[in-house]
Amino acid sequence: MQQTLTINRSRIASLPTFVDVGGATAAMGGVLALFLATIGAIQAQDAKIAKTDVQIDALDPGIKLFVREKIAEGNTRFDDDNIVLFLHGATAPSTCDFDLPYRDYSWADWMVKHGYVVYMGDYRNYGYSTREAAMDKPPANNQPVSRSYLALRDIEAMVNHVKAKRGVKKITLIGWSWGAMMAGYYASLHSENVQKLVLYAPLYNFNDHTNLGPGSALQNKRKPHEFNFALGAYRLASEAANTGRWNGEIPAENKDEYREPAVPVEFWKECMATDPTSNTRNPPSLRAPNGVLEDSFLSGDRSVTLARGQHLCPHARDRGRLRYLVFP
């Protein structure tokens, strides 16, 4: 992300000189902007961090989306280069992913201390956003909820909210895992709103991925190119399952060498707090929509054609092109 830069007289004096008036003006303006941005970042490191949580209207009626803002108290600088929106992954919502209140594990706070104004939000059926009726029924009663094209609509609402609030034209998107896919999808459709695009651990297609295409754990065994819709609207994620998967991805025998021992418990505690039903089950668990599983399965199936995509998402057209269903 933003690099630490020390400005002194010798550094400024060593900057190139332009002979044309317009170029000289631009160069001096650039130096001034860089200087002010650096001073702002230094001041932000010492400032208190203010947190504001709001519920905004989604593009679809009846849906409210949770959005959190974190900003250095007293900050008055808002431009296309210092506004960031975090996009969460497939299971955990935004707050535990990006704003874990344990020691220095809040990525959001780190960004604020480096001069950024930070936002994060939950897609529908995640975290503190609206949960649709299907989420309160047994999973098998409904097909997967929160498909990618709907999450993209929620991202559009979040971006519109941030732009309007801070009066900027573009923002930076930082997506993690499925959120990286969503960030890329959004940027491909609305590049005019994206200043920078950061894809952190995006889902991609390779032979050993357990969630991609035929042969994975998500297939209908009788019809290998079809998603197993018996998985239902959502799944239940437990602390043990989450930590076990995390441990499997850490390339060290002693996992405590990679992360502090208390982090898995603290992370899951924060995640569970976003689901009011989490403690009604034994063991306690987090409800996570299965739309991402269906879409990740399809993204690994090369037999999915445009015509089949239109069948899966018949209302996804805009200006004569398939807008929300994107396959690699």
C-alpha positions as CSV (number, residue, x, y, z in Angstrom):
1,M,0.0,0.0,0.0
2,Q,1.2,3.6,0.6
3,Q,4.9,3.7,1.3
4,T,6.5,5.8,4.0
5,L,8.2,8.8,2.6
6,T,10.5,11.2,4.4
7,I,10.6,14.7,2.8
8,N,13.5,17.1,3.4
9,R,15.0,20.0,1.7
10,S,17.6,18.0,-0.2
11,R,14.8,15.7,-1.6
12,I,12.7,18.6,-2.8
13,A,15.7,20.3,-4.2
14,S,16.7,17.2,-6.2
15,L,13.3,17.0,-8.0
16,P,13.5,17.8,-11.8
17,T,13.0,21.3,-13.0
18,F,10.8,21.9,-16.1
19,V,11.5,24.8,-18.5
20,D,8.0,25.3,-19.7
21,V,5.7,27.4,-17.5
22,G,2.9,24.8,-17.5
23,G,5.2,22.0,-16.6
24,A,6.9,24.0,-13.9
25,T,3.5,24.8,-12.4
26,A,2.5,21.1,-12.5
27,A,5.8,20.0,-10.9
28,M,5.5,22.5,-8.1
29,G,1.9,21.5,-7.6
30,G,2.9,17.8,-7.4
31,V,5.6,18.5,-4.9
32,L,3.1,20.5,-2.7
33,A,0.5,17.7,-2.9
34,L,3.1,15.1,-2.1
35,F,4.3,17.1,0.9
36,L,0.8,17.8,2.2
37,A,-0.2,14.1,1.8
38,T,2.9,13.0,3.7
39,I,2.3,15.4,6.5
40,G,-1.3,14.2,6.7
41,A,-0.2,10.6,7.0
42,I,2.3,11.5,9.8
43,Q,-0.5,13.4,11.7
44,A,-2.9,10.5,11.2
45,Q,-0.5,8.1,13.0
46,D,-0.9,10.1,16.1
47,A,-4.6,10.9,15.9
48,K,-7.5,9.1,17.5
49,I,-9.5,6.9,15.2
50,A,-13.3,7.6,14.9
51,K,-15.7,4.8,14.0
52,T,-19.1,5.3,12.5
53,D,-21.6,2.5,11.6
54,V,-24.5,3.1,9.3
55,Q,-27.2,1.2,7.5
56,I,-27.7,2.3,3.9
57,D,-30.3,1.4,1.3
58,A,-29.4,-1.3,-1.2
59,L,-30.4,-0.9,-4.8
60,D,-33.1,-3.5,-4.2
61,P,-36.1,-2.6,-2.0
62,G,-36.2,-4.0,1.5
63,I,-32.5,-4.5,1.8
64,K,-30.3,-2.5,4.2
65,L,-26.5,-2.7,4.0
66,F,-24.1,-2.3,6.9
67,V,-21.2,0.2,6.2
68,R,-18.5,1.1,8.7
69,E,-16.3,4.2,8.4
70,K,-12.9,4.6,10.2
71,I,-11.2,7.9,10.0
72,A,-8.6,9.9,11.9
73,E,-10.3,12.5,14.1
74,G,-10.0,16.0,12.6
75,N,-9.1,14.7,9.1
76,T,-10.5,17.0,6.4
77,R,-8.7,15.5,3.4
78,F,-10.9,13.5,1.1
79,D,-9.8,12.8,-2.5
80,D,-9.6,10.0,-5.0
81,D,-6.3,8.8,-3.6
82,N,-7.1,8.3,0.1
83,I,-10.6,6.7,0.1
84,V,-10.6,2.9,0.5
85,L,-13.5,0.3,0.5
86,F,-12.7,-3.2,1.8
87,L,-14.7,-6.1,0.4
88,H,-15.0,-9.3,2.4
89,G,-14.9,-12.9,1.4
90,A,-17.2,-15.9,1.3
91,T,-17.7,-16.7,4.9
92,A,-16.8,-14.0,7.4
93,P,-18.3,-10.5,7.2
94,S,-16.3,-7.3,7.0
95,T,-15.7,-6.3,10.6
96,C,-13.8,-9.4,11.7
97,D,-12.0,-9.6,8.4
98,F,-10.7,-6.0,8.3
99,D,-11.3,-4.5,11.8
100,L,-10.4,-7.1,14.3
101,P,-10.3,-5.4,17.7
102,Y,-7.3,-7.5,18.9
103,R,-3.9,-5.8,19.4
104,D,-2.7,-4.5,16.0
105,Y,-4.7,-6.9,13.9
106,S,-7.1,-4.3,12.5
107,W,-6.1,-3.7,8.9
108,A,-8.5,-0.7,8.8
109,D,-6.8,1.0,11.7
110,W,-3.4,0.5,10.0
111,M,-4.7,2.2,6.9
112,V,-6.2,5.1,8.8
113,K,-2.8,5.6,10.5
114,H,-1.2,5.9,7.1
115,G,-3.5,8.6,5.9
116,Y,-6.5,6.8,4.5
117,V,-10.2,7.1,5.1
118,V,-11.5,3.5,5.3
119,Y,-14.8,1.9,4.6
120,M,-16.0,-1.6,4.8
121,G,-19.5,-3.2,4.2
122,D,-21.4,-6.4,4.4
123,Y,-23.3,-7.9,1.4
124,R,-26.9,-8.9,2.0
125,N,-27.3,-11.9,4.2
126,Y,-23.8,-11.3,5.8
127,G,-22.8,-9.6,9.1
128,Y,-25.0,-6.7,10.1
129,S,-26.8,-6.3,6.8
130,T,-30.4,-7.5,6.1
131,R,-30.9,-11.2,6.2
132,E,-33.6,-12.4,3.9
133,A,-36.3,-14.8,4.9
134,A,-34.4,-17.8,3.5
135,M,-31.7,-17.3,6.1
136,D,-34.2,-18.0,8.9
137,K,-35.5,-21.3,7.4
138,P,-33.7,-24.6,7.1
139,P,-31.0,-24.4,4.4
140,A,-32.6,-27.2,2.3
141,N,-35.8,-25.1,1.9
142,N,-34.2,-22.7,-0.6
143,Q,-31.5,-22.5,-3.3
144,P,-28.2,-20.6,-2.6
145,V,-28.7,-16.9,-1.6
146,S,-26.4,-13.9,-2.2
147,R,-25.3,-14.8,-5.7
148,S,-22.4,-12.8,-7.2
149,Y,-24.6,-10.6,-9.3
150,L,-26.5,-9.5,-6.2
151,A,-23.4,-8.9,-4.2
152,L,-22.2,-6.7,-7.1
153,R,-25.4,-4.6,-6.7
154,D,-24.6,-4.2,-3.0
155,I,-21.1,-3.1,-3.8
156,E,-22.5,-0.6,-6.2
157,A,-24.7,0.8,-3.5
158,M,-21.7,1.0,-1.1
159,V,-19.5,2.8,-3.7
160,N,-22.3,5.3,-4.4
161,H,-22.7,6.0,-0.7
162,V,-19.0,6.6,-0.1
163,K,-18.6,8.8,-3.2
164,A,-21.6,10.9,-2.3
165,K,-20.5,11.3,1.4
166,R,-17.0,12.4,0.6
167,G,-17.5,14.1,-2.7
168,V,-15.0,12.1,-4.6
169,K,-15.1,10.7,-8.1
170,K,-13.2,7.4,-7.5
171,I,-12.2,5.2,-4.6
172,T,-9.8,2.3,-4.1
173,L,-11.2,-1.2,-3.8
174,I,-9.4,-3.8,-1.7
175,G,-11.0,-7.3,-2.0
176,W,-10.0,-10.4,-0.1
177,S,-10.8,-13.9,-1.5
178,W,-14.3,-13.8,-2.9
179,G,-14.2,-10.1,-2.3
180,A,-11.3,-9.9,-4.7
181,M,-13.4,-11.5,-7.4
182,M,-16.2,-9.1,-6.6
183,A,-13.9,-6.1,-6.7
184,G,-12.6,-7.3,-10.1
185,Y,-16.1,-7.8,-11.4
186,Y,-17.2,-4.4,-10.2
187,A,-14.1,-2.7,-11.7
188,S,-14.8,-4.4,-15.1
189,L,-18.2,-2.8,-15.2
190,H,-17.6,0.6,-13.4
191,S,-13.9,1.4,-14.0
192,E,-14.9,5.1,-13.9
193,N,-15.4,4.7,-10.2
194,V,-12.2,2.9,-9.3
195,Q,-9.0,4.6,-8.6
196,K,-6.9,1.5,-7.6
197,L,-7.8,-2.1,-7.5
198,V,-6.2,-4.5,-4.9
199,L,-6.9,-8.2,-5.2
200,Y,-5.8,-10.0,-2.1
201,A,-5.8,-13.9,-2.4
202,P,-8.4,-14.0,-5.2
203,L,-10.2,-17.2,-6.0
204,Y,-8.7,-18.5,-9.2
205,N,-8.9,-21.7,-11.3
206,F,-6.4,-24.5,-10.7
207,N,-6.7,-28.2,-10.6
208,D,-6.4,-28.8,-6.9
209,H,-8.9,-26.3,-5.7
210,T,-11.7,-28.0,-3.8
211,N,-14.5,-25.6,-4.7
212,L,-13.9,-25.3,-8.5
213,G,-15.8,-27.2,-11.1
214,P,-16.6,-30.9,-11.7
215,G,-14.8,-33.3,-9.3
216,S,-15.0,-30.8,-6.4
217,A,-17.0,-31.4,-3.3
218,L,-19.7,-29.1,-4.6
219,Q,-20.8,-31.1,-7.6
220,N,-24.0,-33.1,-8.1
221,K,-22.5,-36.6,-8.2
222,R,-25.1,-37.7,-10.7
223,K,-24.5,-34.7,-12.9
224,P,-20.9,-33.6,-12.6
225,H,-21.3,-30.3,-14.4
226,E,-24.2,-29.3,-12.1
227,F,-23.9,-27.7,-8.7
228,N,-25.2,-29.7,-5.8
229,F,-28.3,-27.6,-4.9
230,A,-29.0,-29.9,-1.9
231,L,-26.5,-27.8,0.0
232,G,-29.2,-25.3,0.3
233,A,-29.4,-21.5,0.9
234,Y,-26.6,-21.3,3.4
235,R,-24.1,-23.3,5.4
236,L,-23.1,-23.3,9.1
237,A,-19.4,-22.4,9.8
238,S,-17.9,-23.3,13.2
239,E,-14.8,-22.1,14.9
240,A,-13.2,-25.5,14.7
241,A,-13.8,-25.8,11.0
242,N,-12.6,-22.3,10.3
243,T,-9.4,-22.7,12.3
244,G,-8.7,-26.2,10.9
245,R,-8.9,-24.8,7.3
246,W,-6.7,-21.8,8.3
247,N,-4.1,-24.2,9.9
248,G,-4.1,-26.2,6.7
249,E,-3.1,-23.2,4.7
250,I,-0.2,-22.1,7.0
251,P,3.1,-23.4,5.6
252,A,4.6,-24.0,9.1
253,E,4.3,-27.0,11.4
254,N,4.0,-24.7,14.4
255,K,1.1,-22.4,13.6
256,D,2.0,-20.0,16.5
257,E,5.1,-19.0,14.6
258,Y,2.8,-17.6,11.9
259,R,0.2,-15.9,14.0
260,E,-0.4,-15.3,17.7
261,P,-2.2,-18.2,19.5
262,A,-5.1,-16.1,20.5
263,V,-6.0,-14.8,17.1
264,P,-8.2,-17.6,15.8
265,V,-10.4,-17.4,19.0
266,E,-10.6,-13.6,18.8
267,F,-11.3,-13.6,15.1
268,W,-14.2,-16.1,15.4
269,K,-15.6,-14.4,18.5
270,E,-15.9,-11.2,16.4
271,C,-17.5,-13.0,13.5
272,M,-20.1,-14.8,15.7
273,A,-21.1,-11.4,17.2
274,T,-22.5,-10.5,13.8
275,D,-25.0,-13.4,13.8
276,P,-27.7,-13.1,16.5
277,T,-28.5,-16.9,16.1
278,S,-24.9,-18.1,16.5
279,N,-25.2,-19.2,20.1
280,T,-28.5,-21.0,19.5
281,R,-26.7,-23.9,18.0
282,N,-24.3,-26.4,19.5
283,P,-21.5,-25.9,18.7
284,P,-22.1,-22.2,18.0
285,S,-21.9,-21.4,14.3
286,L,-22.1,-18.6,11.8
287,R,-24.6,-18.7,8.9
288,A,-22.9,-18.0,5.6
289,P,-24.7,-17.8,2.3
290,N,-24.0,-20.4,-0.4
291,G,-24.3,-18.2,-3.4
292,V,-20.5,-17.9,-3.5
293,L,-20.2,-21.7,-3.6
294,E,-22.5,-22.0,-6.6
295,D,-20.6,-19.3,-8.4
296,S,-17.2,-20.5,-7.6
297,F,-18.2,-24.0,-8.8
298,L,-19.4,-22.5,-12.1
299,S,-16.3,-20.5,-12.5
300,G,-14.3,-23.7,-12.6
301,D,-16.5,-25.4,-15.1
302,R,-15.3,-24.5,-18.6
303,S,-18.4,-26.1,-20.1
304,V,-20.6,-23.2,-18.9
305,T,-21.5,-21.3,-22.0
306,L,-22.9,-17.8,-22.4
307,A,-26.3,-19.2,-23.2
308,R,-26.2,-21.3,-20.1
309,G,-25.1,-18.3,-18.1
310,Q,-28.1,-16.3,-19.4
311,H,-30.4,-19.2,-18.3
312,L,-28.9,-19.1,-14.8
313,C,-29.2,-15.4,-14.6
314,P,-31.9,-14.2,-17.0
315,H,-32.1,-10.7,-15.6
316,A,-28.4,-9.9,-15.7
317,R,-28.4,-8.1,-19.0
318,D,-27.6,-4.5,-19.4
319,R,-27.1,-2.6,-22.7
320,G,-27.1,-5.9,-24.6
321,R,-24.3,-7.7,-22.7
322,L,-24.2,-10.2,-19.8
323,R,-23.4,-7.8,-17.0
324,Y,-23.2,-9.7,-13.7
325,L,-22.4,-13.3,-14.5
326,V,-18.7,-13.5,-15.3
327,F,-16.7,-16.6,-15.9
328,P,-12.9,-16.8,-16.4
